[in-house]
Amino acid sequence: MNGLYQFLWSASFYIAFIGLFFISMRWLMNKLNCQQTLIYQLWFIFPLGLLLLLVFQLTNIQMTDVSQFDFLVMPTIQVSAQNVSNIVSLSELTIISWIIIASLLIIRLVYQYLTFKQALKLDVDIISKNVHESNFVTSPMAFGMIKPCVYLPKKYTYEIDKQQQLLLIEHELIHCKRYDPMLRMLYKILTITFWFHPVIYIINRMLKHDQETSVDQLVLMNPKNKSQKLEYSKLLFQVSQNIKRQVPGKIPEIYCSSNSMLKERIMLIKNNKSSNNNLKNKLISFVLITSAITATVVTTTSLANTSESSSEERLVIPQPPKVSHDHVNPPTPPKPVKAPMVHKSIETETDVKIVPIVRVAPNYPRKAADNHITGYVTMDIDIALNGLVEDVRVVESVPTGVFDIEAVRSVQKYKFAPISQPVTIQQKVQFELD
């Protein structure tokens, strides 16, 4: 649970910093009249940073070079009363609240998606492979996660002429080819995951806007449609006028609709802003998008390293001192220590190298801290072949039973490099008051 708390904390900083940075980049690219299709690329980069942060959180293990050391007894850990365990910590209470709210929102989203999908199947006519007609929808839309399709209202057959229908179908087919409904659903899930973060709602709205404007641009970049900008704008306005009712269970995050943000899109087409396609704008866009990628990677790496160092105490093994070889012979490395085996093995006589990767300091029991009690716990730790702790046994504890639970709980989180055969090592944890 502590690892989840650390990820949410790091991801919140990522969303705040990179989110505001991307919003600024988007504003700058719009001011410089960059192509909407290039501006849209920003929103592919943003979730990749969160994924990278999660991967770093799970796999960023800092291993220390211990090639000259083989040891059996781990160094003693000294724990002060600064880490006092509570029955339910603030971080645990925060995570529980987050899980409850996020779970309810996810259940609601899944219900709405399945309800909408089922309703489409009840009344649909197939026009072509990816184009359907339905009385359930009130505006043209692209819907579907794996195989998105275009859905048109049946009334459009007699309310809109053939040329306008082709423009609408072309618009929605571009959504399908780019898998825009899937990206929109991904951002909806991100919004649910970080429901407490205001920046993610702003980003989600901008994504929907940039999806539609970039598709509008692609439609008008088609040579056969270049002379139809005015007709296309009128068509968007006409679509908005035909929408008179809301469909139950229909939310804009589960589909891409032609009626989204019509005012801004019509103004963009009117100002001819979307047609900028010169080399200068492409070069500016390339520089800005490269800067966005660089900022994402640097911020993600920095946050991952920060959370790693704050959540887990890393074991640092000192290197042998550097000695001048002018007049002094180099020091002889210590002889390997044979680790005792948990089970009999053919390789019993083989030296087993124990390389600690993660060492987690235990909490100081609150009752012991309040009563000014100090002591220590010595434990035998059985290490499996994969480097995980298999069993922990208390050998000695002073005072008896006071610190055992916290000491064993922390040692169970230890991680070691994979070994050739199971071994047992000994660890002493010292509890002291400041």
N, C-alpha and C positions, 0 to 999 in steps of 0.2 A: 504494500500500500504506500510505503514511503517513496518507492520508485515512481509510482503513478503520480504522486503529489509533486515530485521533482519535475516530471515531464510536463505536467500542466502549468507549473510555475515558469519553467523555461519557455514553453510554447506561448504563454501569455506575453512574455517579453518579446518574443519573436513577432507575434501578431501586431503588437503595439509599434515596434520599431520598423520592421520590414513593411508592415501594412501601411503605415503613414508614409514611408519612403516610396512605396509603389504608387500610392495615391498622388504624391507630389510628382513622380515621374509621369504618370498618366496625364496630369494637368499640363505639364511642360510639353509633352508630345502633342497634346491637343492644341496648345498655343502655337506650336511650330508647324501646325497643319500636317502632321504625320498621318500615314495611312491608318485607318481604323483597324485593318487586318493585322497591322504590326502592333498597335496598342493592345489588341486582344491577347497577344502572346504573353503579356505580363502575368495574366491570370493562370497560365499554365505553370509558370515558374513558382508562384507563391506556395501552392500546396506541396511542391517537391521539396521545398525547404523544411516544411513540417515533417515530411516523411524522412528526410535526411536526419533531422533532429531525433526522431524516434529510433532510427537505426543506430545512431551514435550512442543514444541512451542505453541501448541493449548490448552493444558490442564494443564500446570504447573501453577496452581493458588495457591499462598501462602496466606492462610487464617490465620488471627490473632485471638488469643484466646480472645474473648470479652464476655465471658459468664457472667461476672459480670456487664456488662454495657448495658443499653438500652438508646438510645439517639435519638434526633429529629433533631438537628442542627449540620451539619458537621463542622469540624474545618476550619478556613479560610485558603485559599491557597495564598501564596505570590509568585508572578512570577516576576523574574528579567528580564532585557533587554537582558540577554544572549541568551534566546530562541526567536530569531527574525524571524517572518514568512516571507517567500519569495513567490513570485507569483508561481514559479516552482523551487522547491529545487533541489539540486544535486542528492539526493537519488531518487526523483521522475523521474528525467531525466534518471538516470541509469536504473530504473525499466522499463520505457517506451522502452528504447533501447533494453533491455534484452527480453522483451515480443515480440517485433517486430521480432528480429532475431530468437528466439526460435520458434515462431509460423511458420515462413517461413520454418525452418528446419523440424518441425513436419509435416507440409503439404507435404513437399517433401518426407519424409519417408513413410507416409501413401499412397501417390500416387505410390511410387515404390513397396511397399508391395502388394497393390491391383492389380497393373499391372502385377507383377510377378505371383501372385496367379491365375489371369484370364488366363494368357498365358499357365500355366501348365494344365488347364482344357481343352484347345483346342486340345491337342495332347497327350493323355496318355492311356496306356494299364495297366490294373490291373493284376499283377502277383499273388499276394496273398493279405491278408487283409490289410497289412501296407506297401507293396512293390509295386511300380509302375514303369513303363518305359515311357520315354518321349524323343522325339527328341529335345525338347526345352532346356534341361539341357546338359551341356558339361562334367560334372563330377558327381559322386555319391554324394547325399546330403540328409540331413534330413530337412524337411520344414513343418511348421505349428505351430500354437500357442496352440490351445486347443487339437487337435488330430494330432500330427505330424506324417508324413509318410516318407518313404524312396523313393527317386526318382533316377533311374538309366538311363543313356543314352542308347537308343535302340541299338546303335552300339556295346555296350559291349557284346551283346548276341553272336556275332561271333568274337570279337577281344580278349576277355578274357575267359579263360577256366572256367569250372563250379566251381572248388575249389576256384579260385580267386574271382569269383562272390560271393560266400558264405562268404568269409572273408570281402568283402566290405559291403555286406548286414548286417553282424553281427556288423560291426563297426557303421553303421548308425542307426541300431536298438537300440544300446546302447544309442546313442544321443536321440532317441525318448523316450525311457523309462525314461531317466533322465530329460526330458523336457529341454534339452540344448538350442534348438532354442528360447524358451521363455526367458530363462535367458540372452541369447545373445541380444534379443530384448530389455529387460529391461536395459541392460548396454548401448545400443544404445540410449535409451530415456534419461538415465542419462547423456550421452555425449552431447546430444542436450540441456538438461536443464542447464548443466554447460559448455556450449560451450566455455566459456572464460577461463576455467581452464586447464592448460597443463597437470596436473597430471592425469586427468580422461582419456585422450587419451592413456597414457602409460598403465594405468590399463586395459582399454578396449582391447588393443593388447595382454596383458598378459593373460587375460581371454580366448581369442580365442586359444592361444597357449596351455594353461593348459587344456582346454576342449579336444583338440585333443590328447595330449600326455596321458592324463588319460584314454581316450577311447582306445588308442593303447595298453596301459598296461592291461586293462581289457580283450581285445581281446586275447592277448598273455598269459594271466593268465588262459585262458580256457585250460584244460588238452589236448584237441584234437589239440590245436594250438601251444603248447609249442615248438615243433620241427620245426616250420615254421617261425622263426624270419627272416631268410635270405629271404625266399620267400615273406614274408609280406613287407619287406623293398623294394624288387624289385617291388612288386605290387604298392607301393606308388609312386615309381619313374616312373613306367609305366603310372600310372594315370596322373601324371604331364605332361608326353610327349603327351598324347592324347588331351590335352586342347589347342586348336588352335584359339579359338575365344571367345569373350565376349558376353554374352547375354544382350540385351538392358534392362535397368532398374534393373539389377541384382547387388545387393550389399551384401557383406559377412555378414552383421549384421542381415539379415532376414532368414538365413539358416545356417546349419552346413555342411561343405563340406570336403570330404576326401583329397582334394588337398591343404588344408591350411597348410602353414609353413612346407613344406615337408622336407627341409634340416635339420632343427633342430630335427624333429621327427625321421628321419632316423639315425642321429648321436646318438640320445638317445637310440634307439633300438640296434644299433651297439655296443655301450659301455655297454650294458646290465644293464644300470642304472635303468631302470624301474622295474627290477625284485626284487629289495631289499624289503624284506617282513619280516625281522627278528624282534624279540621282542624289541630290542634296538631302532631301527628306529621308531617303533610304539610308544614307550614311549616318545621319543624325539618329535615326531610329536604331540602327545597329549599335552605335556607341552607347546609347541610353539603355538598351536591352542588355548589352554586355555588362554595363555598370550594375544593373539590377541583379544579374546572375552572380556577379562577384560579391555584391553586398549580401546576398542571400547565403552564399557558401561561407563567407567570413563570419557573419553573425551566427549562423547555425553551429559552426565549429566552436566558436567562442562560448556560446551558451552551453553546448554539450560538455566542454571541458570544465566550465564553472560548476555545473550541476554535479558532474562526476566527482570533483574534488570536495564538494560540500556534503554530499550524501554518504560517501564511503571513505574511510580512512585507509589510505594506501600504505602498504608495507614498503619501506625504503631500506634496502640493505646497503650499508656503506661499502664503497669500493676500496681495495687495498691502497694504502698511501703511496703517492708517487715518490720514488727515491732516485736521487741522482746516481747514475751508474759510472761516474768518473772514478770514484775511490771506494764505492760501496757495492757489494754484490747484491743483485736483486733478491727480494724476500722470497722464501720458499712457500708456495701455497699450502694451506692446511690439508691434511690427509682426509679423504672421504670417510664419513661415518656411515656404517651400515645400519639402515633402518630396520627395526624388527618387523616381521611379516605378520599379517593378520591370519593368513591361511598358508598352509604348506604349499610350496611351489618348486618347480624344477629350477627356477632362477633364484633360489634362496641365497646363494652366495654372491649374487650380483648386487652392486651398489645401486640404491634407488635415490634419485635426486628429487627432493621435495621443493618445488618452486611456488611460493605463495603469490597469489595474484590480488586477491581482495581480502582485507581484514576489517571487520566492522566492530567498532568499540561499543560495549554494552551501555545501557542506561544505568544510572545510579538509583537504586530503589529509594522511593520517597521516604518510606518509614525509617530506613537506615540513615538517610541524610538528616531527617528531623531529629533523630536521637544521637547524632554524631557518632555513628558506628562505622568503623573501618575494618578492612580485612582483605582476604584474597581467596581465590578458587583455583585449584589445579585440576586440569582435566586431561584425559586421554582422548584423542581424536582419531577415529578410523577414516581413512581416506580411500575412496573407491578409485577404480581405474580412470574414470573420466575427470578426476580432480575434485569432485564434490564430496562434501562431508557425509559419511554414511551413518556414523553413530558417534555420540559424545557421552563419556562417562566421567562423573566427578570422582577424582581420586582423593582430594583433600579440600576442605573448605573451612575457613576461620572468619567469623563464627559459623558454626554448622547451620546450613540451610538458609542463611540470610541473603547471600548473593548468588546462590546456585542458579535460580531460574533465569535471571538476566544474563549471567555469564554463558550458560548453555545456549540460550536463545541467540546470542550474538555469534558464538562459535559456529552454530549451525549454518550461518550465512557465509562462512569462509569459502573461498574458491582457490583451487590450486591448478597448476598445469597438469595435463594428463600424465599418468605414470605407467610404468610397465607392469607393476604388480601392487596389490593393496598393501598399505602400510599403516602403522599407528605412530602418531607423534604426540608430544605432550605440550600443553599450553598453560601458562599461569597468568591469571588476570588479577591485578592488584587494585583494590578499591580504596581510595584515599580522599579525605576532605581537604578543601583548599585552606 
